[in-house]
């Protein structure tokens, strides 16, 4: 008998029910992944409040073999509305996509509460300076950092998006 490999699929959830749906699906024995972005809400005359929000609102990932009829139990899980399908067959997501999202989650790209500190050594991961090492000089507006890069025998200052930086161990 032919056994299809387990692949990642997209699950569609109720509003703000990504965590509940993920936990309920995990109880059924299916691996899940739902990236959450950590943020800080700052209101005038109040302490900053940290909270989490789904990086893909109303969506998450679940891993199963589409040929296994057991996957239909996911549709009955609390918080789950549907699975992304075409002609009743679940559509798989590339493993590379989910692996990249898991890596981004592990290195803290979804954590907006802790920007890199001044003096931290970082590697530029995207853009024209990709692969270069530098030191954080200061935070700019939004999610951009001023980084001091060593190139062509001199130090050059560049403003780079936070998402294009990765912390390096000192």
N, C-alpha and C positions, 0 to 999 in steps of 0.2 A: 504494500500500500504506500502511496506517495504522501510524504509529510512536508508541507510547506514550512519554510523557516519563519520564525517569529519576526514580525516587522512592526515598526511603529505606525500608529494610526492616530488621527485627530478625533478627539471627543468634544462635542458641543455641549456646554453646560448652561444651567440657569444663571441669571444675573448674580454676580458675586458669590457663586457656589463652586468655584474652581477647586478650592481646598477640600470642601466637603465631598465633591465628586471624586477627587483623587483618592481620598481616604477610603471611601466606600468601594471604589474599584479595586484598591489594594487589598481590601478584606476578601474580595472574591478570588484573589490569587494572581492578579495580573500586574506586571510592573507598570508604574506610571511615572510621569514627569510633568510638572507644571511649574515653569519658572515664575518667580515673584520678584518684583522690584521693590527694594526698600527705599522709602522716601522720608523726608522730614517736612512736616507742615509747620510753618511759622506764622502765627497770628500776632497782630499788635498787642502789646501789654500782656502776653501769655508766654508760658514756657513752650519751647519747641516740642512737638509731638511726633514720634516716630510711628510709621505704619507701613503695611505692605499692600501692594496691589498687583494683580496678575499682569504679567508682561504682555500676554495675549488675552485680553478680557474675553471671557466666556469660552475659552478653548484650553485644552490640555492634550497630553499625549498618553497613549496606552499601547502596550506591546502585546500582540497576539498573532496567531496564525489564522489567516482569513478562511482557510479550509476547515478549521476546527469549529464545529457548530456551537461550541461552548461560549464563544464571544458574544452571543446574543444576550447572555445574562448581564452584560455591562449596561444594556439599555434599561434595565430595571433598577440600576443603582440610583440612590438618592442624589439629586443634583444633575443627573445626566439627562439631556434632552434627545441627543442623537449622536451618531458617529458619521463622519464625513464619508459619503458613499456615492457610487455611480452605478445605477441599475441594481440596487440592493447589495452590491458587493463593496465592502470597505476599501477605500483608497489608501494605499500605503504612503508613508512619508520616508524619504531617503534617510538611512541611518546616519549619514554624514551631517544632516541638518540637526538632528536631535543631539548627536555627539558634540557638535559645535556649541549648541545652546547649553549643554551640561558643562562644558569647559568654561564658557563665559560666566556661568553661575558660580563655579568653583573658584575662579580667580577674582570674583567680586565685581564684575561689570554691571550687575543689576543692583548693586548696593550704592545708592546715591547719598547715604548718610555719612560715609567716610571717604571724603576725597583724599587723594594722596597728599601726604604732608610735605612741607618744604624740606628740601635736601634729599628726598627719597630718590633712589636710582630707579629709572624706568626704561623700558624698551618701547620704541615706537613700533606698532604692529600694522599700521595701515597708512597709506598716503605716500607722498614723495620722500619722506624721511624714514620709511619702513626699514627696520633692522638696526637703526642707530640707537645708541644708549645715550641717556642724558640725565640731568638732575632737575627736579621740580624747583622752580624759582618762586612762583606764586600762583594762586588761583585767579583766573580772570572771570568775567561775567559768564553766567550760564554754566555749561559743563566743559569749559575750556581751561587749559593749564598753560602757563608760560614755562617752557622747558629750555634749559641750556644744553645744547647739543655740541659734541666735539666732532668737527668735520673739516677737512682740508687743512689740518694743523692749527685751527683756530676754534674758539668757542662762539657759537652762534645762538641767539635767542629766537625761539619760534613759539607761536601759540598753536596748541594742538588739542583736538577734542579728547576728552577723558576716555571715551570709548576706544580710542586708538592707542592707549597707553596700557602697558602691563608692568606691574611691580616686579622688580628684580631683587633677588636675595642679596643682601650686602655681605 
